[in-house]
Amino acid sequence: MDNIILNIWIEMKNGLKVRLLLKPGNEDCSFLIMEIDDSGTISKKALVVKGRKVFDNTGKCLDFGDAYPITTDHGKMMITKQFINAWME
């Protein structure tokens, strides 16, 4: 999760604003809350982070595999937007 930007609102191409918040869980997982602002209406989607994998309540999974931390803000923003888009589909 080192490549993901947390705690700031990010405007997506479709006009939505999305913010990712990380909440600690037990020893082997944490929770990633995706807040979606659609013209003032806020909805939330909870994701479970286990190691380098992220799951939603349907079992959909993204595996970060051998991803390495990106050091530039521009690179992190690109990765964050790709991550958000993967969950918005």
N, C-alpha and C positions, 0 to 999 in steps of 0.2 A: 504494500500500500504506500510505499515511499514515493511513487510516481503520481499519486492522486492529490489534488488540491482540496483541502477541507475547509469548512467554516466560512466560505464566501459565496455569494450569489453569483452564478455564471449564466450569462445570457446565451441561449442556444439559437441556432438558425431559425427555428420555427417560432421564435418569439417567447418561448417559455424561459423562465428563470429557474435554475436548479441549484440547490446547495446540498453538499454531502457532509454529514456529521458522524463521527465515529464514537460509539459508546462502548466502554469496556464490558466484557461478558465474563465468563469463567475462564479458567486457565488455557483452554484450547480454542476459544472462539471469541469474537467480538461482534458488535452489531453496527452496520453502516446504514444510517437513515438518509434516504434521498427525499428531500423536500422539494416539491414542484409547485411553483407559483404560476398559475394560469390566469392572468388578468385579475389578480387579487384573491383568487381562490387557491388556498394552500391544500395540497394533498401530500401524503407521505407514503413511501414504500420502504419497508424494512428488508435489509439484506443481511445474511449471516456470513461472516468472514472466518474461514478456518484455514490457517496456514496461508498458502498463496491462492486459495480458491474462494470464490464468492458465490453464494447461493441465494435464490429467492424462495418464496413459499411453494412454488410449483416444482422445485427441483432443478430449475434452470441453473447452469453453472458457467462461470467464466474462470478459466485457469490462467493465472499470471505466469505459470511455468518458470522459465529462466529469465524473466524480465529483470533488468538491472535499474537502479535508481537513475533518473535523469536529473541533471544538475541545473539546467536553465529553466527559468519561469515559463518561457515560451513552450519548451518541450513538455513540461508538466501540464500546461493548459491544454495542449493538443491531446495528450494521453487522457486527461480528465474528461474532455468532451467526447472522445471515442468511447470511454468507459460508460458515460451517461447514455450515449446513443445506443449502446448495446442493450441497456436495460429498458430503454423507451420503446423498443420495437415490439 
